[in-house]
Amino acid sequence: MSAFIQYTLQGLATGGFYALAALGLAVIFGVMGVVNFSHGAMYMLGAVGSAVLLDVADVPFWGALVVVPVLLFLFGILVERLLVRWLLALDPLYNFLLTFGLTLLIVDLVKRRYGVSGLPYELPAGLEGRVTIGGLSLSSYQLFAAFFSVALCIAVWLLLTKTRIGMIVRASTEDAERTRALGINVGRWVTPVFGFGIALAGVAGVLAAPFRAITADMGSNFIIILFAVVVIGGLGSILGAVMAGFLVGLVEAYGQAYAPSYAQVLIFVLMAAVVLVRPAGLFGREEAS
């Protein structure tokens, strides 16, 4: 039972990374209709940015958790203003090529600057050890990462459901055409939404930095699993992105514990099963026939 709870905690921590990044991906797709293939690279930049800030400016984890997402938010705004906006007006296919090419460029630049062996990053101060709860010894950092991810997802959900701006963004995410028909200028929110989605991927990267290998390629596998998360939850579904993120994290953790050779295979088996039963995803809207 002790081991099972530890695997559950690990799954919730990992699922938090997936949930946050998938939430950003879902919001971007819903408002803009853009599948952001560079999301994995933004996650990687979040982790790399944390290590670089610590090495160059002695900014600790707690500072990076604020600074890195803000920098990536600004970077996302820049990318949307200079590239995405104009290419989207020409042909949506160009944005697929753009975000894919942007991934290759970012990964190559990081490899050239920092190599392929990875960057060191220690557990943040105060979270290095373990805590004992009810006789169970649990990782302090994984406990923090799990609770922080859940809390941030709840905060974003409240933002999207309890504020006027959030409700506009949520409505645009779930049905952009109907939102436009109501006289709401969806295009006005495109730039901040793109930046916000990128920032969420950055938060996931910062959280992953202390116990994941920080390399230029860490986003490659992440983006594959992330798309599985989005398909399972339902493309464009905010709630689906969050719930599926934690579900996939748990499946991955249990798989690594009990069937390590099939850990990632189980994720795609789950995806296939969901698609067969419910093609729109667990929380996606079925199209009327």
Buried (B, 14 or more C-beta within 10 A) or exposed (E): EEEEEBBBBBBBBBBBBBBBBBBBBBBBBBBBEBBBBBBBBBBBBBBBBBBBBBEEEEBEBEBBBEBBBEBBBEBBBEBBBEBBBEBBEEEEEBBBEBBBEBBEEBBEEBEEEBEEEBBEBEBBEEBEEBEEEEEBEBBBBBBBBBBBBBEBBEEBBEBBEEEEEBBBBBBBBBBBEEBEEEEBEBEEBBBBBBBBBBBBBBBBBBBBBBBBBBBBBBBBEBBEBBBBBBBBBBBBBBBBBBBBBBBBBBBBBBBBBEEEEEBBEBBBEBBEEBEEEBEBBBBBBEEEE
